Structure formats: C-alpha cells, structure tokens
Amino acid sequence: MDPSTSTSSPSPRFSSLLPLARAAQCATSGSAKDPKEVPFGSPKYIGLCGLGGALCCGLTHVWILPLDIVKCRMQVDPVKYSSILSGFRSTVADEGARGLVKGWFPTAVGYSMQGFGKFGFYEGFKILYANLVGDELAYQYRTALYLVAAASAEACADLPLAPFEAAKVRMQTTVGPPRTFRECVTLIYRSEGVRGFFKGLPPLWGRQIPYTMVKFACFERTIEALYRHVVPKPKAECSKPEQLAITFAAGYIAGVACAVASHPADVLVSALNGKDAAGKGVVQVAKELGMRRLWGGLLPRIIMIGTISALQWFIYDGFKVAMHLPRPPPPAMPESLRRKLEQSEKRG
C-alpha cells in the first residue's frame, strides 16, 4: 500500500484539521483499507508522532555534535576559534578526538525529550486549533495555524530541555573539566544552584520558538509548493523513495530559514551557559557580545541546522511509514469554501 494515503476515517473530534483529514479521505476513496493504520488524531497517533520526534531529534543532534561543539566555541571565543577548520584543529589539539563528542549524553537525552514534545505536541495543537476555528478558516489561515501550533509545542518541549542544554553548552564551551555530565551538573549546582540550570530558558525560548515556528511552517508550505508546482504528479502517485526525497529537500530549505531566524538567540544561549557568564543576565551578556558577535558562527549553524532539519524530517517521515501513521496529501480547499468563492465571483 502507498504510505501517503490515509485509509481510516479520522475521529469526528479531529475531523476539521485543515482539511488534511478530509483531503486524505478524498484521496483514498476506493482504496484498500490498511487494518494496521493508526486512526488519525487519536492519542496513539499523537504518542507515536512524539516517539518519532524523539528518535529523529536525538539521533541527529548526536550525529552533528562535532560541528555543534565548534559552532559553540566560535560563538564564545571567536579569536581562538576563528573558522570551522581552525575550530576543529584547536579542539582536537586541546582535548584530542574525544573533545569532538564532549557533551554527547546531555545532547542525546535533552534533545530526545525535546523532540518528543516538539513533534507530538505540534500534531496535537495543530488538530486542537483547527478544530476551534473550523475547516474554512483553518485552510485560509493555515500558515498562522502552523506558526501558533509550533510555538505552543516548543514552549512546552523546552522545559525538560533547559537543564540538559545548560550542561551541554557548559561542557562544550569549556576546555578541560567538566568532562562528564555528572561533573558538570555538580559544578553548576554548586556555583549557581537550581537557577543555573534554568537561567538560559528565556533565551532558549527566544531561540527555539522562532526556530520551530519557521521550521514547521516553512516545511508545511514548502511541501505544499513542491507537490503543487515542482513534482509532476500527485503525492499519492509518487513512490516511497520519491516522497522521502521531497521530504528531505523541504526539510533542508526549512532548516536554512530557521537557522537564520534563530541565530542571535542561539549565540546568547551559548554565552549565558559559558564559564564566564556566571551570575550575569540576558541583557548584560547581550550588551557585552554586541551585534557583530551575536551573528558569529552563522555559517556552521546554517550547515548544521539545514542538515539536521532535513535528516529529522526524513527520519520522522520514514518512522510514520513504518508505524502505519496517516500521511495525508497537502491541504486542499474545502468544498464549502470553494462554493462560497464561486458564488462571490458570480455576484461580482
């Protein structure tokens, strides 16, 4: 069976999602029913989406860790780590090859938890908000719906991420100890107490919420545009490899966009959790950095986030295929709205 099709009717409670659910029903009328498919919008559907998010975020952030370490060090010490190449050389010279995977544990745990909330809550909030406004408004203002759902999801997902991000950044931006997660947690707690684990939450929100808003909205609209204007056939007629290739391309485009949108806040997170920022607030650190340094390390972050985003969407989409989760085609205009527009044109 083609994975792009949705063969089970969505629960009435969730039936007004964009018209994603309705579009799926139209696209799959007359197709064979897959008994394994998870009902669209059900608690199991949301939970499995969260599990797919944990998998794709945890794996990709660990995989890209060496570049992330160099990026963080370029942000807090641009003199010593003046370029990507010199950053790798200096890190290996100071700490050996192990220095390039420093902080892997808080990275893996923190971003797995964040990925679960980001993708799972996004699917849930998207359904919830679409139900509140109905099919027609959800379709007309779908970009706004994507943005609000993504912001809501990320605000929740960053709460468990914050302490792990604090430890990760402290380890990555410090040459020498702390070398382990346990060492780092003890060091932060002794010097700053519990506040030390959450003082980076406001700039983390400032980085992650715009990042995720752009990431999801740009991805959704890019997928829609690719299938409408670039791909010569409907999604249902594309093979699995073709669909996943399109997903990868849209994910990379979305990743580049959100890397630029969230970069200054990312620099602030790195600086706030560095060893020289103990006791300092967001405003003070931002003033010390200045506008030029707030954009430091942008190139490696574009490469890193573009690659991460593309791989995340690729893994997430592949996971949905494997778990028999509905993957509806891009949204189509509701028939009721189409009739209203036709009547309006006739009157005009």
Number of C-alpha atoms within 10 A of each C-alpha: 9 14 24 24 25 32 27 20 14 21 13 9 12 18 20 24 28 31 25 23 26 24 20 25 20 14 19 19 12 9 13 10 14 14 9 11 17 22 19 24 24 15 13 13 22 22 19 21 28 26 22 26 29 26 21 27 31 22 19 23 23 20 15 16 20 23 20 21 24 28 28 27 28 26 27 26 15 16 10 13 22 17 18 16 10 14 23 20 15 16 22 14 11 11 13 11 14 11 23 20 18 25 27 20 16 23 25 22 19 27 30 27 24 26 28 26 27 28 28 24 26 27 22 22 19 24 24 17 18 26 18 12 16 15 23 19 15 26 23 14 13 22 17 14 22 28 22 19 26 27 25 18 27 25 20 16 26 24 18 17 24 23 21 24 26 27 29 26 25 28 28 29 24 17 15 11 11 20 17 16 19 11 13 19 22 13 17 21 13 11 12 13 13 13 14 23 20 19 21 23 22 15 19 24 24 19 22 26 25 20 26 30 24 25 27 24 22 22 26 20 17 19 23 18 14 17 18 14 9 11 15 11 11 12 24 18 13 18 13 16 10 13 21 18 14 21 25 23 21 25 29 25 18 27 31 22 19 27 28 17 19 20 23 23 23 26 25 25 27 27 29 27 27 21 15 13 14 14 11 13 12 17 10 11 16 18 10 11 18 10 11 8 19 21 17 23 25 20 15 19 22 19 15 22 26 22 19 23 28 25 22 28 24 22 22 24 23 20 19 20 17 10 16 20 25 23 19 23 24 20 20 16 17 19 13 10 15 13 11 11 12 11 11 10 9 8 7 6
